[in-house]
Structure formats: C-alpha cells, structure tokens
Amino acid sequence: MTAVTVESPNAPPHAELDRLAAIAEDVISRCRGRGADQVEVGVSVDAGLAVNVRLGEVETVEHTRDRGLSLTVYAGQRKGSASTADLDERSIAITIEQALAIARYTEADPAAGLADADRLATVFPDLDLWHPQGPDAEAAIELALRCESAALEFDPRINNSEGASVSAGRSYGVYANSHGFVGRDYGTRYSLSCSVLGGSDDAMQRDHHYDSARAFADLAGAEAIGRETARRTLQRLGARALSTRKAPVILSAEVARGFFAHLCSAVSGGSLYRKASFLVDAQGQQIFPSWMQITEQPHLKRGPGSADFDDEGVATRANPLIVDGVLERYILGSYSARKLGLSSTGNAGGVHNLSITPSAGALSELFADMGTGLYVTELLGQGVSLLTGDYSRGAAGYWVENGRIAYPVHEITIAGNLREMFASVIAVGNEIDTRGNVRSGPVQLAEMTIAGESNNDDE
C-alpha cells in the first residue's frame, strides 16, 4: 500500500515559496552576470478580503491580490533600485535593466551594500504565523453585521453607526541576496472593528473598538466587540472640557503604544545619522526610571511583529533596548549602522514585538495611586517634534478623582517634552495591549500640562 501524505490546511505555501525563491535566485544570477557586485531581491504575494457594513447594509466587499518584485543592485558602492508589480519575464527583464542603469549614474556611498554575511539568519524557528483558515466573503459579512447589531442593540442611546469592518489577509514572500541567503516569510492577519455614535443631536459622542490576530480563531467574538464599542461610546456622553492646569496623567494601554513608538523613532538610525532626534548620542544614558525594562521579542508565537530575520536577512533575537532605565542600543539596519560606525541590530524595517515590562498591577491600582488626574484614551493630531522632543496633542479621556473616573473630558491638549515624559514615568500597568508591534500596559506619568478652557471652574 502506498502512503499518501495529506498536507495540513494550515501548512505554509511551500510550493509557491519555492517558485518565488527560484525567481529571486534567477534575478540575482542575471544581475551578477551583468556586472553587479552585490544584489538583493524581494518577491512577495499579498491577498486579502475586506468587508464593510453600516446600519445593517453591506457597503463594500473588496478582494485584493498583489504581487511584486523589488530589486537593488550595487556596482561598487553605487546603488540602483527598481521594482515591478508583474512577475512575467518581460517585466522582470525591464526591472533588471532599470536597476543596473540607475546604479551606473548614482554617486558612490561608502555606507551602501548588503548586510554583512556573518549577520544573516541561519536558523528559522516556526513562529506559528500562518493560519489561512479564515472567513469567506459571506461569513465576513455575517460577522460584521453581528458585531454592529450587538453595538446598536446595547442601549437605546446608541443611535447611529459608522459601521463594522472585517479584514482577512495573507502574505508570503522571499528575500534573497548574493551572499547566498534565501529567507522565506509568510503570515496571516485578521481584524474586526466597530464604531458607533450615541447621545442626542447636540451632544453626540463616538467611540470604537477592535481586535486583531494572526489566527481567525483568536479574534474576540463579534458580539463582545460590538458591546464594548457601545459601552465605550456611552462612557463618553456628557464629556466636558477642563480648565488649563498641570496634573498627573495616565495613558491607556492603546495610547501608550504610541508613546513608546516615539521612543523607537527617536533612537532609529535614520533619525540619528541625520541629527534629527532629541536622543542623538544618548546611548548609555539614563532615559527612564531605573526600574524600566524594554526589550524586543521577535520570536513570540503568533506575535504581530514576529520575524526570523529583518528586511535585510539579518537574524533577529531577543534584544534589550532599555535596561534599568538606560538606553542600551539604537535601532539600526545595516546602512544606518555604517553611517554611525556601529553594527546592525537586526532592525531593518523596524522593531519586532517591542515589549514593555509592567511594574504595577491593574488600571484600577494606577487610578488609586494617582488619586486625581487625567486618564487619556484618545489622541488627535501629530504635534510631536523628534528633533526637540516637544509634545503637544489633542486628547480625550476621563477626569479621575479619588482614584475613580469622575466624568469624561474632551477638547483638551496635553503638552510636555518626551525626554521629560520618559523620565517621569511612575508605573506601567499589567493589562497589556498585545494587538500591535509595541506591547504595553497603561502608563502613569508624574505630570503634564493640560490646556483647556481658561474660564472653567471644574477643579
């Protein structure tokens, strides 16, 4: 009897990856044959489904499938790059010609070139990122309708909707270079979101909620997301402004992710070698309180930012960024590392599951410790200068008194300086938002300036 191997429905697309790898290796060979000293190629396929419903009606159903090849060649230290969205022979030949032509005319750059061969990944652990068993269009529509319905039926004060959305995506690709490296990556992503409005015509509020995951089965239930959307919206009814003051602040876990993303931007190589960061030359300095620990965890199973290697093929690893409050390293790819006279940290393309270690308990404990202050749940605008660290953004959230939420607030601005804000972190709660590439709990800050109404006596 002949044994028959039945591939798991969750098995990675090995045959497709083999095909893409063959394309990449052929392109490298052809470019080397045309005189390129070094070559790197990325070939990828992305496919997705996006569904939007509003007030019980389907608004959009979109299927996407995109392919692409990006090519970079180096002639000495002159660089040429080109790309194509087609993988047919003619398009690839044109792309090769364009990249080689560009390299002939660019200025030599001493920092240009592939990542060092001895830094490239050689071990590829299974990160459990591929879960293609997701909804078809009909099931996605039904899921979105259930989510929105749960929100609208939660309370009579929920009286309008901005809709509910479901997305499902899968991507796979190959990165290869002339050092002989061929790396394969593949993953799936799913999300479900809802946004509704509530209140009366002269006092409407809106809020939203969502979940995302690598595996469709890991998403929170549609009804749970809908009900949480409605609950958040109702909590904002009756929002008022504050008078201008200085007060302690707690950033929600969702907002805190952006707070630490500013740190990443400030210590990223591009900002540093351009001298466009307030943390230039800060490596080895105390940035946060001595209890703060921040590290990358690129090999988390099903992690949103998990990867075996970075965009240049450099191996990723668990890598501390902040140790006992001290900035241990920068966030570097090969090019920026060479510009700074340093080594790549495996961060071409960004960080991988940056994780902030909690120092405290639940959000309620942070409220109790703060006593009176502002709890920020939403930020508006882009008022952040990486050059100076100055920070000023529109905000909404809740005023806290005696360790409990007193009332919602809006139409305020919070301001400070990121260097001072980092140093003034009092605690990080343990209710961690794991939906993004930065993983943090709520963050308690000693004090910020809150700009609001000048004649409000609500203190």
Helices and strands as residue ranges (DSSP letters): H 14-33, E 38-54, E 57-75, E 78-84, H 89-105, G 117-119, H 137-152, E 158-177, E 182-200, E 203-213, G 216-218, H 222-235, E 245-251, H 253-266, H 269-273, E 294-296, E 319-323, E 326-327, H 334-340, E 354-356, H 363-370, E 373-380, E 390-401, E 404-417, H 418-423, E 425-428, E 438-439, E 443-451
